[in-house]
Amino acid sequence: MGATTRRNLYYNSDQEYNPNLTVDINEYLIDTWPQLSLKQRTSVWTIAQDDEEFDYESLYEQIDDIIYELAETDKTIELPPEDEESDEDDEDDEPVIYVNVLDYLNDSWPDLTEDQKTAIKDKIMNDDDFDFEVIYELFDKYVVEYAKTVDNSIDVSCLDDDDDEDEEDEGEAA
């Protein structure tokens, strides 16, 4: 008898075992949305149940949080390396732009040796004074372009003041 069969037999004979988390949508809606009628609450339940794209991710994240909490007291629980978890969290939480420095150097500076590329990458990665201002200015450029071409309700006048100051600085330097 295989492990799966033994596990299924055990779970079938244990009347208290129920591996399901249940959400009483009706009670939730009554508490949170008391203005909904029974028919409307039933519609919400039906739509949620039939929605193939219903996002269970937050439930899974909460279950993962419980596992991490339990692992603090139960040292037999093996957790994944933190690198894997933090990469997934970053992708889920915020829009992030990743720049692979070595890929860039390989594409743009093919004549550099591997040692040179590594030294340059290390210098960039360890430079506490790395200036992100150029990147932020590029983001601002996209905001202004979007405001001018798609959504003119966006007020970009604060950026015009910065541009005027830059033009004055350039004029004084000449």
C-alpha positions in Angstrom: 0.0 0.0 0.0 1.4 3.4 -1.1 1.8 6.5 1.0 -1.0 8.2 -0.8 -3.4 5.4 -0.2 -2.5 5.2 3.5 -2.9 9.0 3.8 -6.4 8.9 2.1 -7.5 6.0 4.4 -6.4 7.9 7.5 -8.1 11.1 6.4 -11.3 9.2 5.5 -11.5 7.5 8.9 -10.7 10.7 10.9 -14.1 12.5 11.2 -12.5 15.7 12.6 -10.1 16.1 9.8 -11.2 18.7 7.3 -8.4 20.2 5.2 -10.6 23.0 3.8 -10.8 26.6 4.8 -14.3 27.8 4.3 -15.6 31.3 3.9 -19.2 32.0 4.6 -19.8 34.5 1.9 -23.3 35.2 3.0 -22.2 36.1 6.6 -19.3 38.2 5.3 -21.6 40.1 3.0 -24.2 40.6 5.7 -21.5 42.1 8.0 -19.7 44.1 5.4 -22.4 45.0 2.9 -25.7 45.0 4.9 -27.5 46.9 2.1 -27.3 43.8 -0.3 -30.4 41.7 -0.6 -30.4 37.9 -0.4 -30.6 37.8 -4.2 -27.6 40.1 -4.6 -25.6 38.1 -2.0 -26.4 34.9 -3.8 -25.3 36.5 -7.1 -21.9 37.5 -5.5 -21.5 33.9 -4.3 -22.4 32.5 -7.7 -20.1 34.8 -9.6 -17.2 34.2 -7.2 -17.7 30.5 -7.4 -17.8 30.4 -11.2 -15.0 32.9 -11.8 -12.0 30.8 -13.1 -9.7 33.8 -12.5 -10.7 34.3 -8.9 -7.5 35.3 -7.1 -6.7 33.0 -4.2 -3.2 34.3 -3.9 -3.8 36.4 -0.8 -5.2 33.3 0.9 -2.1 31.3 0.0 0.1 34.2 1.2 -1.6 34.1 4.5 -1.1 30.3 4.8 2.6 30.9 4.0 2.8 33.5 6.7 1.4 30.9 9.2 4.0 28.4 8.1 6.8 30.9 8.7 5.3 31.7 12.1 5.1 28.0 13.0 8.6 27.5 11.8 9.9 29.9 14.5 8.8 27.3 17.1 9.0 24.1 15.0 12.6 23.7 13.8 11.7 20.6 11.8 10.0 22.8 9.1 12.4 23.4 6.3 11.9 26.9 4.8 13.1 27.8 1.2 16.2 30.0 1.0 15.3 33.6 1.6 16.6 34.7 -1.8 13.8 32.8 -3.6 11.1 34.2 -1.3 12.3 37.8 -1.5 12.4 37.8 -5.3 8.8 36.5 -5.4 7.7 39.1 -2.9 9.3 41.9 -4.8 7.6 40.9 -8.0 4.2 40.7 -6.4 4.4 43.8 -4.2 5.7 46.6 -6.5 6.5 47.3 -10.1 10.2 47.0 -10.3 12.7 47.5 -13.1 15.7 45.1 -12.9 18.8 45.9 -14.8 21.3 43.1 -15.3 24.6 45.0 -15.3 26.6 42.1 -16.8 24.1 41.6 -19.6 24.3 45.3 -20.4 28.1 45.3 -20.4 28.1 42.2 -22.6 25.8 43.8 -25.1 27.2 47.3 -25.1 30.8 46.8 -24.4 31.7 43.4 -26.0 35.5 44.2 -26.1 35.8 44.3 -22.3 37.4 41.3 -20.7 35.4 39.2 -18.2 37.6 40.6 -15.4 36.9 44.2 -16.5 33.2 43.6 -16.7 33.2 42.0 -13.2 35.3 44.9 -11.8 32.9 47.5 -13.3 29.8 45.6 -12.1 31.3 45.4 -8.6 32.0 49.1 -8.6 28.5 50.0 -9.7 26.8 47.6 -7.3 28.9 48.8 -4.3 28.8 52.5 -5.0 26.8 54.1 -2.2 26.7 57.4 -4.2 25.2 55.8 -7.3 23.0 58.5 -8.8 19.5 57.4 -9.6 18.5 60.9 -10.7 19.0 60.1 -14.4 16.5 57.2 -14.0 14.0 59.4 -12.2 14.3 62.1 -14.9 13.5 59.4 -17.4 10.4 58.4 -15.4 9.4 62.1 -15.4 9.8 62.3 -19.1 7.4 59.4 -19.5 4.9 61.0 -17.2 5.0 64.3 -19.2 4.7 62.4 -22.5 1.7 60.4 -21.1 0.1 63.7 -19.8 0.5 65.4 -23.2 -0.6 62.5 -25.4 -3.1 60.5 -23.3 -4.3 62.2 -20.1 -4.1 66.0 -20.0 -5.7 66.0 -16.6 -2.3 65.3 -15.1 -0.6 68.5 -13.8 3.0 68.5 -14.9 3.7 72.1 -14.1 5.9 71.2 -11.2 8.3 69.6 -13.7 8.3 72.7 -15.9 9.8 74.7 -13.0 12.7 72.2 -12.8 13.2 72.4 -16.6 13.4 76.2 -16.4 16.0 76.0 -13.6 18.0 73.6 -15.7 17.9 75.9 -18.7 19.0 78.8 -16.6 21.9 76.7 -15.2 22.9 75.8 -18.7 22.7 79.4 -19.9 25.0 80.6 -17.0 27.5 77.8 -17.7 27.8 79.0 -21.4 
